[in-house]
Amino acid sequence: MNKMKKVLGNFTVLSVFCIVMGIALIIRPDFFTRVVGLVVGGVITAMGAVALLRYFIRTKTDPNNASGLISGVILVLAGVFVMVRPDFIPKVIAFVFGAYMLISGITNIQGAFALKKNNSTRWTKAMVSAVLTTLAGLMLVINPILLADVTFRLMGVCLLISGMSNIGGTLLTGRNKQDPNIRFDNRDNGQKFIDID
């Protein structure tokens, strides 16, 4: 029984954390961007520091086989840059994704015109889809942070719903455990059965 209470307590804490994170992502989507930037930048900086440390150690022991100076410096600078500008990573990802959508949309527009020349009845649907894809790609190229904001807000909504539903389930489980009409009895061969009066 104590173990069950401990598990339910930990689950409740995790659910509350999900709710808080969900609200934070909905209100301030750039919050998660900063966290990711600090974590990723910290990891890259640490990798660069390790590479530099190995270089200086090898320089003392075997100067002819020392390497890693340039890569270490680049990693450290890149890591510091990401930590200072945490919005850089999602912007790059969104820009690349937007550029892909833009190129794909333009290609599909050409395909829609080809369908029209062949008197295909599907050219209008293909044209609408291609134009929407092109506009979405152009929007992401011009404002790449838009995708990150929308994605993080959707993530926040999912975390909020998940946390609230988990807490609701935990409360229902706790009520069932305290219901006097439900008791656990030990029967033959050590199995547990539930009797409901």
MILO-573056 format. One record per residue: residue in one letter; x, y, z of N, C-alpha, C in turn. Coordinates in pm, whole numbers, plus 50000, padded with zeros to 5 digits. Each point is the difference from the previous one (the first is absolute). Example, Ala and Ser with C-alpha at 12.3 -4.5 7.8 and 13.67 -1.06 7.14 Angstrom:
2
A513194943150780499115011950000500905012050000
S499655010549928500825011950006499235010950073
//
This chain:
197
M500834987950000499175012150000500875012650000
N501064999850081500915011550003500705001949866
K500364988749937500645000949869499055006249899
M498724996050006499015005649907499855015050021
K499975004450127499905014450027501225007549948
K501184993850013501235006349952499995001449849
V499554989349932499925000349854499025010649954
L498815000550064498995009949964500505014250026
G500765001650111500565013250031500995004549896
N500914991149960500985003449896499325002949867
F498954992149970499275002149875499305013550000
T499495004050115499345013050012500995011449980
V501184998650059501045010249984500385001449852
L500164988749932500335000249857498885006549920
S498764997150036498855005849929499955015150020
V500265004550123500025014450028501115006749919
F501144993449990501115005349920499595001349854
C499284990049948499535000649861499045011749980
I499125002350098499055011149990500745013350000
V500975001550090500775012550007500775002349871
M500654989449949500745001349875499075003249884
G498814993749999499045002649894499555014449998
I499685005550120499585014050009501145009249957
A501234996750041501165008249964500215000149848
L499824988549936500214999249855498895007349925
I498784999750054498905006949934500185015150010
I500355004750120500155014450021501305005449942
R501104992750026501335004549956500714988749925
P499704997949871500664989249926501505001949989
D500485012550014501445002249993500724994650123
F499244996950106500604994350121500694986749970
F499284991449927500564986949966501185001649905
T499925010049911501115002649908501275003450076
R499865008150104501175003750081500574988050073
V499114991750053500464988050072500764990849907
V499414997449883500664991349901501335006049957
G500015013249978501245006649959501094998850105
L499635001750127500984998850108500534985850011
V499104990249989500434985950011500894996149883
V499515002849877500794996449880501325007649997
G499945013150029501235007950002500974995250106
G499474996350117500864994850106500694987149960
V499254991149934500584987249955501095002549895
I499735008849904501005002949896501245006450061
T499805009350094501145006450066500834989850077
A499334990850069500714989650075500804991049906
M499434996649886500734991849902501245007449951
G499865013049974501155007949957501075000850108
A499575001750126500955000750111500774986850015
V499294988849983500664986950008501014998549888
A499625004549878500934999149887501255008450024
L499835011950055501155008650031500864993850109
L499364994350100500764993650109500834988449948
R499404991949912500754988849941501165005249916
Y499785011049930501075005549916501195004250086
F499745007350109501105004750084500704988450072
I499254989750035500634988350063500904992849900
R499504998149876500804993249898501205008349959
T499875013350004501135008749964501184997650093
K499714997850127501074997750096500594986049987
T499164990149973500474986149994500524996149862
D499285003949894500394996349864499645011449904
P500855010149987499695011849919499704996849855
N500594989449944499804996849859498584995049971
N499354994050100498664994549980498915008450067
A500345012250037499005008750064499045005449895
S498724999050029498975005249910498775003750081
G499155007949941498765003650066499925014650039
L501055007849969500005014150039498915007749923
I500014998549868499055007649918498574995750029
S499764986750003498654995150027499535004150139
G500914999850097499635004050136499615014650007
V500785008649936499695014450000498665002549931
I499774993349885498745001949927498814995550084
L500154988550068498904994950083499705009450117
V501045005050062499805009250114499305012749953
L500475005749889499385012249948498554997549958
A499764988549936498644996749957499084998150121
G500514993250103499204997850120499665012950072
V500975008950011499765013050065499005008149918
F500134999449867499075007449913498574995050017
V499824986750007498664994350018499425003950135
M500835000350104499515004050133499625014850004
V500775008249928499695014449996498785002649912
R499894992549889498875001449907499254986749991
P499214996750102499324987050002498934998549893
D499545011149943498984999349896500604996449864
F501324998449993500674997449873499634986249944
I500024989850086499754986249954498604998549940
P498915003750072498684998549938499835008549875
K500675011549994499925008349881500614992949880
V501164993850021500664992849891499144988349953
I499464992350098499164988549965498775004649922
A499355010650051498805005149934500325005649861
F501165006749988500405005649870500224988949897
V500714989550042500254988749909498694993449960
F499134997950099498704993949972499185008849907
G500025013150024499265009349915500545000349858
A501344999849987500614999949867499604987449923
Y499964988750071499584987449935498555001149953
M499125005450086498595001549963499845009649883
L500805010749999499935009849892500384993749866
I501124993049999500454993449876499004989449956
S499514992250099499024989649968498725006049945
G499555011250060498785006449953500135005349858
I501135006449971500235005349864500034988649898
T500654989050037500044988349912498604994449976
N499194999650106498644994949987499115009349918
I500275013250006499265009349914500274997149853
Q501264997449969500344996349863499304987149959
G499934990650096499304987549971498515002249979
A499425009450076498575003049983499735006049862
F500905009049952499845005649865500124989149894
A500884990350028500134988849906498714991849994
L499374998250116498724992850002498935007749924
K500035013450012499035008349929500174998749849
K501264999949955500264998549856499504986649948
N500034989950085499534986649962498494998450023
N499325011250032498544999950020499574990750113
S500834999350104499664991850116499085007950094
T499004993250054499075006750092500625001950139
R501134994050026500635000950133500935012050013
W500145007849895501005010850004499645010950101
T498695002450021499605010550096500394996150143
K499724987550038500374995550135501515000350018
A500724995449896501465000150006500535014350011
M499365009449930500445014050003499765006250138
V498834997350059499695005550133501004994850102
S500254987049997500964994050095501405005749980
A500405001849874501345005149970500145014550044
V498965008049978500065014250040500075001250151
L499204992150072500035000350146501374995950054
T500574989649938501344995650041501045010849975
T499895006649885500945010849966499895011650097
L498755004150032499795011150092500514996650140
A499744987650044500494995950133501535000050004
G500624994949894501465000049993500575014049997
L499365008949923500465013949993499885006850136
M498914997150072499795005950132501074995550098
L500384987249993501034994850089501385005549965
V500255002249874501295005749959500115014450049
I498905007549987500015014050044500015001050152
N499184991750066499905000450146500164985950055
P501244994850006500224986050038499624996850143
I499975009950089499684997050139498534996850018
L499175002849896498564997450009499734985250024
L500724991349928499794985750015500344995550140
A501085005250056500404996150135498945004050102
D499465012349987498985004750093498754991349994
V499544997049879498804991749984500244986050055
T501164994349968500324986550047500074999450152
F500665009750061500134999950145498665002350069
R499145008449941498685002250059499154987249992
L500084992949887499294987349989500534989950102
M501325000050018500614991350101499495003650140
G499885013050025499495004550129498584995550024
V499155000849897498614995550013499964985050032
C500844992249930500044985550025500474996950142
L501025007150048500484997950136498945003850103
L499305011049975498965004650093498874989850009
I499544995249885498924990049999500454987150067
S501244995749969500534987750058500115001150152
G500545011150048500155001850145498675000350072
M499015007149944498695000850063499294986550001
S500104992649890499364986849996500694990250095
N501325001250014500714991250093499605002750145
I499885012850034499575003650136498584995150025
G499135001449901498634994950013499974985050023
G500844992749925500084985550019500554996350135
T500985007750048500594997350132498985002250111
L499205010749988498975002850100498964988950004
L499614995149882499024989249994500564987250062
T501304997349975500634988250059500045001050151
G500335011950050500045002150146498644998250064
R498945004649933498654998450054499604985450004
N500374992549895499674985749998500694992650114
K501245004250033500724993450109499355002850134
Q499365011750011499405003750127498534996050009
D499454994149895498594996250000499784988650099
P499125001550101499794989450099499304987849943
N499375001449883499304988749941500934990649925
I501295004249988500984991649930501044995550100
R500214986950015501014995050090500804989149932
F501234998850039500914990149942500174988650099
D499724987949959500144988250086501024990749941
N500734993150087500934989749956499284986649999
R499984993749888499364986949987501084989349981
D499534988449953500934988949976501045003949898
N501134993150005501205001749916500465014649992
G499705008050103500625013250013499515010449902
Q498974997249920499525009749904499075009950067
K499875011949942499145010550053498735001049917
F498875000150071498725001749934499345012350058
I499135006249922499295011850045498554996450023
D499515002550122498604997750031499315013450010
I498935001549929499205012250006498654996650061
D499735005950118498734997050069498845007049931
//
